[in-house]
Amino acid sequence: MLATVSRSLQKKAGMVGTSKPIQKHRLTKLLFVDDEEGIRLTLPLLLHARGFDVRVAASVLEELSEIKTHKFDVLLSDLNIGEDGDGFTVIRAMRRTHPNCIAIPLTGYPAFETAVQAIEDEVDGYLVKPADINSLVSTIQRKLSSWK
């Protein structure tokens, strides 16, 4: 009985059959920035279910506050947050603060001009809403693995 209780406590503590704790996988920290409430409420839930630690911002000011107080691996940002092209402001601010952060704009209004701007700003992708969640996660994972 005592052995069973001990084994159960070892499992809870992350020590299964060893004296060393099992290393827990660190969740990828992602900041999602979008001014549309509907997508802000749904996409983070889908990303969290796929293993991401997601924080959300609804404006450029909220994003700036988030990057000052947290470290992120990935930025997923709408391109038009209040004003056209605000997403590039968000991406540039993230690059200054966290230069190794993967930055991917997400837009419902793809245009040649924004695609060119994305190339000039050296973003890590360019996704169109509504984005397929499998494609989105695959793009993020591919970019993360190429950074390592």
N, CA, C and O atoms as a DFTB+ gen file, in Angstrom:
592 C
 N C O
     1  1       0.824      -1.187       0.000
     2  2       0.000       0.000       0.000
     3  2       0.873       1.257       0.000
     4  3       0.628       2.181      -0.775
     5  1       1.895       1.296       0.868
     6  2       2.781       2.445       0.938
     7  2       3.522       2.641      -0.381
     8  3       3.729       3.772      -0.820
     9  1       3.926       1.522      -1.018
    10  2       4.620       1.596      -2.305
    11  2       3.705       2.195      -3.365
    12  3       4.155       2.984      -4.196
    13  1       2.429       1.830      -3.346
    14  2       1.463       2.356      -4.315
    15  2       1.271       3.853      -4.118
    16  3       1.238       4.608      -5.090
    17  1       1.144       4.291      -2.863
    18  2       0.982       5.714      -2.566
    19  2       2.239       6.473      -2.994
    20  3       2.147       7.550      -3.584
    21  1       3.412       5.911      -2.696
    22  2       4.670       6.540      -3.071
    23  2       4.770       6.694      -4.579
    24  3       5.144       7.756      -5.075
    25  1       4.433       5.626      -5.317
    26  2       4.484       5.670      -6.788
    27  2       3.519       6.725      -7.320
    28  3       3.851       7.452      -8.256
    29  1       2.328       6.812      -6.731
    30  2       1.340       7.806      -7.144
    31  2       1.869       9.218      -6.923
    32  3       1.693      10.089      -7.776
    33  1       2.516       9.447      -5.786
    34  2       3.097      10.770      -5.516
    35  2       4.242      11.073      -6.472
    36  3       4.408      12.217      -6.896
    37  1       5.046      10.048      -6.821
    38  2       6.131      10.248      -7.778
    39  2       5.578      10.662      -9.135
    40  3       6.132      11.549      -9.784
    41  1       4.501      10.034      -9.565
    42  2       3.893      10.399     -10.856
    43  2       3.426      11.848     -10.829
    44  3       3.665      12.598     -11.775
    45  1       2.761      12.244      -9.745
    46  2       2.272      13.621      -9.637
    47  2       3.417      14.626      -9.609
    48  3       3.285      15.742     -10.111
    49  1       4.531      14.228      -9.022
    50  2       5.683      15.124      -8.922
    51  2       6.553      15.092     -10.168
    52  3       7.529      15.837     -10.265
    53  1       6.205      14.230     -11.128
    54  2       6.994      14.140     -12.355
    55  2       8.186      13.225     -12.227
    56  3       9.141      13.346     -12.994
    57  1       8.154      12.316     -11.279
    58  2       9.266      11.391     -11.077
    59  2       8.741       9.969     -11.224
    60  3       8.244       9.385     -10.261
    61  1       8.849       9.420     -12.404
    62  2       8.347       8.078     -12.656
    63  2       9.523       7.141     -12.808
    64  3      10.234       7.193     -13.811
    65  1       9.738       6.282     -11.820
    66  2      10.770       5.260     -11.902
    67  2      12.191       5.799     -11.917
    68  3      13.108       5.091     -12.332
    69  1      12.394       7.022     -11.480
    70  2      13.723       7.615     -11.484
    71  2      13.838       8.597     -10.342
    72  3      12.830       9.049      -9.799
    73  1      15.047       8.925      -9.978
    74  2      15.224       9.916      -8.926
    75  2      15.280      11.323      -9.497
    76  3      15.310      12.297      -8.745
    77  1      15.295      11.438     -10.834
    78  2      15.344      12.750     -11.473
    79  2      13.954      13.139     -11.954
    80  3      13.237      12.300     -12.500
    81  1      13.558      14.394     -11.761
    82  2      12.255      14.830     -12.276
    83  2      12.233      14.783     -13.801
    84  3      13.240      15.046     -14.459
    85  1      11.090      14.452     -14.339
    86  2      10.902      14.455     -15.787
    87  2      10.830      15.912     -16.238
    88  3      10.129      16.720     -15.629
    89  1      11.553      16.242     -17.299
    90  2      11.519      17.605     -17.823
    91  2      10.166      17.858     -18.481
    92  3       9.747      17.109     -19.363
    93  1       9.503      18.894     -18.057
    94  2       8.228      19.262     -18.669
    95  2       8.515      20.141     -19.871
    96  3       9.389      21.006     -19.817
    97  1       7.785      19.923     -20.954
    98  2       7.953      20.708     -22.168
    99  2       7.403      22.112     -21.930
   100  3       6.262      22.273     -21.498
   101  1       8.213      23.118     -22.210
   102  2       7.788      24.507     -22.058
   103  2       6.850      24.862     -23.207
   104  3       7.155      24.618     -24.374
   105  1       5.719      25.434     -22.861
   106  2       4.772      25.848     -23.885
   107  2       5.338      27.017     -24.681
   108  3       6.014      27.885     -24.129
   109  1       5.059      27.035     -25.972
   110  2       5.456      28.143     -26.827
   111  2       4.606      29.350     -26.459
   112  3       3.377      29.276     -26.464
   113  1       5.262      30.460     -26.141
   114  2       4.557      31.675     -25.726
   115  2       4.207      32.505     -26.958
   116  3       5.089      32.940     -27.699
   117  1       2.919      32.717     -27.161
   118  2       2.416      33.390     -28.356
   119  2       1.580      34.601     -27.957
   120  3       0.732      34.517     -27.069
   121  1       1.826      35.717     -28.617
   122  2       0.989      36.908     -28.450
   123  2       0.127      37.041     -29.693
   124  3       0.634      37.097     -30.813
   125  1      -1.186      37.090     -29.482
   126  2      -2.130      37.263     -30.582
   127  2      -2.742      38.649     -30.457
   128  3      -3.309      38.998     -29.421
   129  1      -2.623      39.442     -31.531
   130  2      -3.128      40.815     -31.534
   131  2      -4.177      40.959     -32.634
   132  3      -3.891      40.748     -33.813
   133  1      -5.390      41.319     -32.233
   134  2      -6.469      41.526     -33.210
   135  2      -7.538      42.391     -32.569
   136  3      -7.853      42.226     -31.391
   137  1      -8.100      43.317     -33.344
   138  2      -9.136      44.193     -32.807
   139  2     -10.540      43.604     -32.935
   140  3     -11.493      44.167     -32.397
   141  1     -10.679      42.487     -33.637
   142  2     -11.986      41.846     -33.802
   143  2     -12.239      40.907     -32.631
   144  3     -11.515      39.930     -32.437
   145  1     -13.270      41.209     -31.856
   146  2     -13.555      40.441     -30.647
   147  2     -13.795      38.958     -30.920
   148  3     -13.312      38.105     -30.175
   149  1     -14.532      38.648     -31.975
   150  2     -14.861      37.251     -32.268
   151  2     -13.632      36.368     -32.424
   152  3     -13.561      35.288     -31.838
   153  1     -12.667      36.824     -33.212
   154  2     -11.456      36.027     -33.430
   155  2     -10.566      36.040     -32.180
   156  3      -9.848      35.074     -31.921
   157  1     -10.612      37.132     -31.409
   158  2      -9.837      37.193     -30.157
   159  2     -10.343      36.191     -29.136
   160  3      -9.584      35.729     -28.284
   161  1     -11.622      35.853     -29.217
   162  2     -12.194      34.899     -28.272
   163  2     -12.023      33.448     -28.729
   164  3     -11.955      32.544     -27.896
   165  1     -11.953      33.220     -30.031
   166  2     -11.921      31.833     -30.523
   167  2     -10.530      31.312     -30.866
   168  3     -10.172      30.211     -30.448
   169  1      -9.744      32.069     -31.609
   170  2      -8.435      31.573     -32.049
   171  2      -7.501      31.228     -30.884
   172  3      -6.827      30.199     -30.942
   173  1      -7.436      32.048     -29.833
   174  2      -6.573      31.681     -28.709
   175  2      -6.947      30.329     -28.083
   176  3      -6.063      29.580     -27.667
   177  1      -8.228      30.016     -28.014
   178  2      -8.650      28.720     -27.470
   179  2      -8.142      27.571     -28.335
   180  3      -7.672      26.555     -27.822
   181  1      -8.241      27.743     -29.652
   182  2      -7.757      26.709     -30.574
   183  2      -6.243      26.555     -30.466
   184  3      -5.728      25.437     -30.487
   185  1      -5.536      27.669     -30.352
   186  2      -4.078      27.619     -30.233
   187  2      -3.650      27.015     -28.899
   188  3      -2.682      26.256     -28.840
   189  1      -4.364      27.348     -27.840
   190  2      -4.050      26.774     -26.536
   191  2      -4.226      25.245     -26.569
   192  3      -3.419      24.508     -26.004
   193  1      -5.277      24.791     -27.230
   194  2      -5.518      23.350     -27.347
   195  2      -4.405      22.658     -28.135
   196  3      -4.210      21.450     -28.005
   197  1      -3.675      23.426     -28.954
   198  2      -2.553      22.888     -29.737
   199  2      -1.218      23.054     -29.032
   200  3      -0.169      22.791     -29.620
   201  1      -1.246      23.492     -27.765
   202  2      -0.018      23.550     -26.979
   203  2       0.655      24.902     -26.879
   204  3       1.830      24.976     -26.522
   205  1      -0.051      25.958     -27.180
   206  2       0.521      27.296     -27.087
   207  2       0.026      27.996     -25.822
   208  3      -1.126      27.837     -25.419
   209  1       0.908      28.764     -25.209
   210  2       0.555      29.628     -24.091
   211  2       0.237      30.981     -24.721
   212  3       1.146      31.713     -25.111
   213  1      -1.047      31.314     -24.822
   214  2      -1.483      32.469     -25.608
   215  2      -1.886      33.641     -24.713
   216  3      -2.650      33.485     -23.760
   217  1      -1.353      34.815     -25.044
   218  2      -1.800      36.069     -24.458
   219  2      -2.434      36.864     -25.601
   220  3      -2.071      36.691     -26.764
   221  1      -3.373      37.725     -25.259
   222  2      -4.151      38.434     -26.268
   223  2      -4.092      39.933     -26.036
   224  3      -4.125      40.401     -24.898
   225  1      -4.002      40.682     -27.133
   226  2      -4.075      42.140     -27.091
   227  2      -5.068      42.591     -28.161
   228  3      -5.156      41.994     -29.234
   229  1      -5.812      43.651     -27.852
   230  2      -6.831      44.144     -28.777
   231  2      -6.421      45.422     -29.499
   232  3      -7.137      45.904     -30.377
   233  1      -5.255      45.970     -29.124
   234  2      -4.824      47.231     -29.724
   235  2      -3.304      47.304     -29.729
   236  3      -2.627      46.477     -29.118
   237  1      -2.784      48.293     -30.420
   238  2      -1.335      48.510     -30.451
   239  2      -0.839      48.828     -29.036
   240  3       0.201      48.318     -28.620
   241  1      -1.569      49.661     -28.299
   242  2      -1.153      50.009     -26.934
   243  2      -1.109      48.787     -26.022
   244  3      -0.185      48.643     -25.221
   245  1      -2.106      47.906     -26.141
   246  2      -2.102      46.682     -25.336
   247  2      -0.923      45.797     -25.719
   248  3      -0.293      45.190     -24.853
   249  1      -0.626      45.723     -27.004
   250  2       0.506      44.913     -27.464
   251  2       1.801      45.452     -26.902
   252  3       2.639      44.678     -26.439
   253  1       1.987      46.767     -26.930
   254  2       3.210      47.377     -26.403
   255  2       3.377      47.072     -24.922
   256  3       4.489      46.815     -24.460
   257  1       2.291      47.098     -24.186
   258  2       2.331      46.755     -22.770
   259  2       2.721      45.289     -22.574
   260  3       3.524      44.972     -21.696
   261  1       2.163      44.405     -23.380
   262  2       2.465      42.972     -23.280
   263  2       3.943      42.685     -23.553
   264  3       4.564      41.900     -22.836
   265  1       4.507      43.315     -24.581
   266  2       5.900      42.988     -24.917
   267  2       6.881      43.588     -23.917
   268  3       8.027      43.147     -23.831
   269  1       6.440      44.587     -23.164
   270  2       7.309      45.143     -22.117
   271  2       7.341      44.231     -20.886
   272  3       8.323      44.212     -20.143
   273  1       6.262      43.482     -20.680
   274  2       6.147      42.695     -19.447
   275  2       6.279      41.185     -19.649
   276  3       6.375      40.449     -18.668
   277  1       6.286      40.711     -20.882
   278  2       6.384      39.271     -21.143
   279  2       7.341      39.000     -22.295
   280  3       7.581      39.860     -23.143
   281  1       7.875      37.801     -22.308
   282  2       8.731      37.353     -23.409
   283  2       7.904      36.419     -24.285
   284  3       7.171      35.569     -23.779
   285  1       8.024      36.582     -25.602
   286  2       7.237      35.774     -26.524
   287  2       8.127      35.068     -27.540
   288  3       9.183      35.565     -27.930
   289  1       7.662      33.888     -27.954
   290  2       8.314      33.131     -29.018
   291  2       7.700      33.457     -30.370
   292  3       8.371      33.420     -31.401
   293  1       6.393      33.782     -30.346
   294  2       5.640      34.003     -31.585
   295  2       4.706      35.194     -31.425
   296  3       4.063      35.366     -30.389
   297  1       4.645      36.011     -32.471
   298  2       3.659      37.085     -32.576
   299  2       2.780      36.772     -33.774
   300  3       3.269      36.572     -34.885
   301  1       1.493      36.733     -33.536
   302  2       0.507      36.572     -34.600
   303  2      -0.364      37.814     -34.527
   304  3      -1.101      38.005     -33.559
   305  1      -0.281      38.670     -35.560
   306  2      -0.953      39.962     -35.480
   307  2      -1.773      40.270     -36.721
   308  3      -1.339      40.051     -37.852
   309  1      -2.963      40.782     -36.477
   310  2      -3.777      41.342     -37.550
   311  2      -3.007      42.516     -38.139
   312  3      -2.242      43.171     -37.430
   313  1      -3.198      42.789     -39.420
   314  2      -2.505      43.921     -40.045
   315  2      -3.211      45.243     -39.812
   316  3      -2.567      46.291     -39.766
   317  1      -4.518      45.205     -39.665
   318  2      -5.287      46.440     -39.515
   319  2      -5.951      46.469     -38.146
   320  3      -7.079      46.008     -37.976
   321  1      -5.232      47.018     -37.178
   322  2      -5.723      47.095     -35.800
   323  2      -6.080      48.551     -35.546
   324  3      -5.226      49.340     -35.140
   325  1      -7.300      48.901     -35.776
   326  2      -7.695      50.305     -35.629
   327  2      -7.404      51.099     -36.889
   328  3      -8.318      51.674     -37.481
   329  1      -6.169      51.140     -37.302
   330  2      -5.748      51.858     -38.510
   331  2      -5.103      50.874     -39.485
   332  3      -4.525      49.871     -39.066
   333  1      -5.199      51.156     -40.768
   334  2      -4.554      50.310     -41.766
   335  2      -3.045      50.257     -41.519
   336  3      -2.397      51.288     -41.342
   337  1      -2.513      49.065     -41.510
   338  2      -1.075      48.887     -41.372
   339  2      -0.539      48.887     -39.956
   340  3       0.668      48.743     -39.760
   341  1      -1.410      49.045     -38.950
   342  2      -0.958      49.025     -37.558
   343  2      -0.222      47.740     -37.197
   344  3       0.646      47.736     -36.324
   345  1      -0.570      46.666     -37.866
   346  2       0.084      45.386     -37.595
   347  2       1.585      45.449     -37.829
   348  3       2.350      44.781     -37.134
   349  1       2.010      46.244     -38.798
   350  2       3.449      46.395     -39.051
   351  2       4.129      47.167     -37.911
   352  3       5.286      46.906     -37.583
   353  1       3.405      48.111     -37.316
   354  2       3.917      48.813     -36.138
   355  2       4.132      47.822     -34.998
   356  3       5.148      47.865     -34.305
   357  1       3.168      46.936     -34.818
   358  2       3.242      45.903     -33.793
   359  2       4.440      44.976     -34.058
   360  3       5.198      44.658     -33.142
   361  1       4.601      44.554     -35.302
   362  2       5.701      43.650     -35.664
   363  2       7.050      44.318     -35.432
   364  3       7.959      43.697     -34.882
   365  1       7.190      45.578     -35.844
   366  2       8.463      46.280     -35.646
   367  2       8.775      46.452     -34.155
   368  3       9.928      46.318     -33.745
   369  1       7.756      46.749     -33.346
   370  2       7.961      46.890     -31.897
   371  2       8.398      45.558     -31.290
   372  3       9.278      45.526     -30.430
   373  1       7.793      44.473     -31.729
   374  2       8.175      43.156     -31.215
   375  2       9.606      42.820     -31.623
   376  3      10.370      42.289     -30.817
   377  1       9.972      43.123     -32.860
   378  2      11.336      42.839     -33.348
   379  2      12.388      43.612     -32.540
   380  3      13.466      43.088     -32.258
   381  1      12.069      44.856     -32.170
   382  2      13.015      45.645     -31.368
   383  2      13.174      45.052     -29.970
   384  3      14.283      44.987     -29.441
   385  1      12.067      44.622     -29.380
   386  2      12.084      44.117     -28.010
   387  2      12.525      42.661     -27.914
   388  3      13.295      42.297     -27.025
   389  1      12.040      41.836     -28.827
   390  2      12.343      40.397     -28.840
   391  2      12.774      40.015     -30.264
   392  3      11.962      39.499     -31.033
   393  1      14.026      40.260     -30.618
   394  2      14.475      40.063     -31.998
   395  2      14.353      38.629     -32.524
   396  3      14.314      38.421     -33.736
   397  1      14.293      37.649     -31.636
   398  2      14.181      36.257     -32.090
   399  2      12.746      35.763     -32.157
   400  3      12.509      34.592     -32.452
   401  1      11.793      36.634     -31.888
   402  2      10.382      36.258     -31.927
   403  2       9.936      36.053     -33.378
   404  3      10.223      36.875     -34.248
   405  1       9.238      34.959     -33.623
   406  2       8.639      34.705     -34.932
   407  2       7.473      35.680     -35.094
   408  3       6.620      35.767     -34.210
   409  1       7.422      36.411     -36.202
   410  2       6.365      37.404     -36.427
   411  2       5.587      37.053     -37.690
   412  3       6.146      36.995     -38.785
   413  1       4.289      36.820     -37.518
   414  2       3.433      36.434     -38.643
   415  2       2.202      37.333     -38.673
   416  3       1.383      37.302     -37.755
   417  1       2.073      38.136     -39.735
   418  2       0.846      38.924     -39.878
   419  2      -0.306      38.047     -40.372
   420  3      -0.113      37.079     -41.107
   421  1      -1.497      38.420     -39.944
   422  2      -2.720      37.720     -40.315
   423  2      -3.688      38.802     -40.792
   424  3      -3.958      39.756     -40.062
   425  1      -4.206      38.661     -42.000
   426  2      -5.064      39.718     -42.525
   427  2      -6.303      39.172     -43.223
   428  3      -6.273      38.117     -43.857
   429  1      -7.373      39.910     -43.087
   430  2      -8.598      39.595     -43.808
   431  2      -8.666      40.335     -45.135
   432  3      -9.571      40.112     -45.940
   433  1      -7.693      41.222     -45.354
   434  2      -7.669      42.051     -46.561
   435  2      -6.292      41.984     -47.217
   436  3      -5.537      42.956     -47.183
   437  1      -5.969      40.845     -47.808
   438  2      -4.646      40.726     -48.431
   439  2      -4.527      41.667     -49.629
   440  3      -5.463      41.828     -50.412
   441  1      -3.367      42.274     -49.745
   442  2      -3.128      43.194     -50.851
   443  2      -1.658      43.109     -51.248
   444  3      -0.804      42.746     -50.439
   445  1      -1.383      43.444     -52.481
   446  2      -0.011      43.425     -52.981
   447  2       0.896      44.319     -52.131
   448  3       2.025      43.947     -51.812
   449  1       0.389      45.497     -51.770
   450  2       1.183      46.457     -51.007
   451  2       1.582      45.907     -49.634
   452  3       2.719      46.075     -49.192
   453  1       0.634      45.252     -48.973
   454  2       0.965      44.709     -47.644
   455  2       1.895      43.506     -47.751
   456  3       2.717      43.276     -46.864
   457  1       1.770      42.743     -48.824
   458  2       2.689      41.619     -49.036
   459  2       4.109      42.140     -49.255
   460  3       5.066      41.572     -48.728
   461  1       4.249      43.213     -50.025
   462  2       5.567      43.821     -50.248
   463  2       6.119      44.361     -48.927
   464  3       7.295      44.167     -48.618
   465  1       5.269      45.038     -48.149
   466  2       5.688      45.559     -46.850
   467  2       6.139      44.416     -45.931
   468  3       7.117      44.553     -45.196
   469  1       5.430      43.306     -45.979
   470  2       5.794      42.138     -45.165
   471  2       7.179      41.624     -45.552
   472  3       7.969      41.248     -44.686
   473  1       7.470      41.607     -46.845
   474  2       8.797      41.180     -47.313
   475  2       9.858      42.161     -46.816
   476  3      10.904      41.747     -46.317
   477  1       9.590      43.450     -46.951
   478  2      10.549      44.472     -46.509
   479  2      10.801      44.409     -45.004
   480  3      11.922      44.641     -44.551
   481  1       9.756      44.093     -44.224
   482  2       9.893      43.989     -42.768
   483  2      10.396      42.611     -42.331
   484  3      10.534      42.337     -41.139
   485  1      10.664      41.759     -43.306
   486  2      11.208      40.421     -43.058
   487  2      10.375      39.620     -42.066
   488  3      10.907      39.033     -41.124
   489  1       9.058      39.601     -42.287
   490  2       8.191      38.793     -41.434
   491  2       8.413      37.314     -41.751
   492  3       9.039      36.963     -42.751
   493  1       7.891      36.467     -40.883
   494  2       8.124      35.028     -41.007
   495  2       6.987      34.283     -41.685
   496  3       6.999      33.053     -41.736
   497  1       6.029      34.991     -42.193
   498  2       4.884      34.388     -42.871
   499  2       3.908      35.493     -43.223
   500  3       4.125      36.662     -42.902
   501  1       2.830      35.106     -43.888
   502  2       1.795      36.070     -44.253
   503  2       0.541      35.232     -44.453
   504  3       0.406      34.542     -45.464
   505  1      -0.372      35.290     -43.497
   506  2      -1.550      34.423     -43.543
   507  2      -2.820      35.243     -43.760
   508  3      -2.934      36.385     -43.314
   509  1      -3.759      34.628     -44.452
   510  2      -5.019      35.281     -44.788
   511  2      -6.148      34.677     -43.956
   512  3      -6.259      33.458     -43.827
   513  1      -6.984      35.553     -43.393
   514  2      -8.171      35.116     -42.648
   515  2      -9.254      34.704     -43.633
   516  3      -9.337      35.294     -44.710
   517  1     -10.057      33.755     -43.326
   518  2      -9.921      32.876     -42.169
   519  2      -8.825      31.843     -42.441
   520  3      -8.849      31.152     -43.459
   521  1      -7.887      31.750     -41.536
   522  2      -6.770      30.819     -41.692
   523  2      -7.174      29.447     -41.166
   524  3      -7.819      29.326     -40.124
   525  1      -6.787      28.434     -41.900
   526  2      -6.996      27.060     -41.455
   527  2      -6.087      26.810     -40.253
   528  3      -4.884      27.058     -40.332
   529  1      -6.642      26.325     -39.145
   530  2      -5.864      26.149     -37.918
   531  2      -4.695      25.193     -38.118
   532  3      -3.623      25.417     -37.555
   533  1      -4.872      24.138     -38.901
   534  2      -3.773      23.193     -39.141
   535  2      -2.639      23.867     -39.910
   536  3      -1.465      23.658     -39.604
   537  1      -2.989      24.663     -40.893
   538  2      -1.993      25.389     -41.676
   539  2      -1.278      26.424     -40.815
   540  3      -0.061      26.585     -40.907
   541  1      -2.033      27.116     -39.989
   542  2      -1.472      28.125     -39.093
   543  2      -0.464      27.492     -38.124
   544  3       0.659      27.977     -37.988
   545  1      -0.863      26.429     -37.466
   546  2       0.009      25.759     -36.501
   547  2       1.232      25.175     -37.202
   548  3       2.345      25.249     -36.681
   549  1       1.026      24.599     -38.375
   550  2       2.144      24.035     -39.142
   551  2       3.156      25.117     -39.508
   552  3       4.363      24.899     -39.406
   553  1       2.672      26.271     -39.931
   554  2       3.561      27.389     -40.271
   555  2       4.360      27.833     -39.044
   556  3       5.569      28.045     -39.130
   557  1       3.690      27.969     -37.919
   558  2       4.370      28.390     -36.691
   559  2       5.425      27.362     -36.289
   560  3       6.561      27.725     -35.984
   561  1       5.055      26.089     -36.290
   562  2       6.000      25.043     -35.888
   563  2       7.198      24.966     -36.827
   564  3       8.330      24.769     -36.386
   565  1       6.942      25.121     -38.121
   566  2       8.043      25.091     -39.100
   567  2       9.002      26.256     -38.860
   568  3      10.219      26.076     -38.904
   569  1       8.465      27.436     -38.609
   570  2       9.303      28.604     -38.354
   571  2      10.076      28.457     -37.042
   572  3      11.250      28.819     -36.968
   573  1       9.425      27.932     -36.018
   574  2      10.112      27.730     -34.743
   575  2      11.261      26.730     -34.882
   576  3      12.337      26.936     -34.321
   577  1      11.033      25.659     -35.622
   578  2      12.090      24.646     -35.761
   579  2      13.257      25.167     -36.595
   580  3      14.390      24.725     -36.405
   581  1      13.003      26.094     -37.509
   582  2      14.105      26.647     -38.312
   583  2      14.924      27.664     -37.520
   584  3      16.069      27.941     -37.878
   585  1      14.350      28.229     -36.440
   586  2      15.087      29.176     -35.597
   587  2      16.061      28.452     -34.678
   588  3      17.070      29.018     -34.257
   589  1      15.747      27.178     -34.367
   590  2      16.569      26.436     -33.394
   591  2      17.786      25.846     -34.010
   592  3      18.573      25.196     -33.321
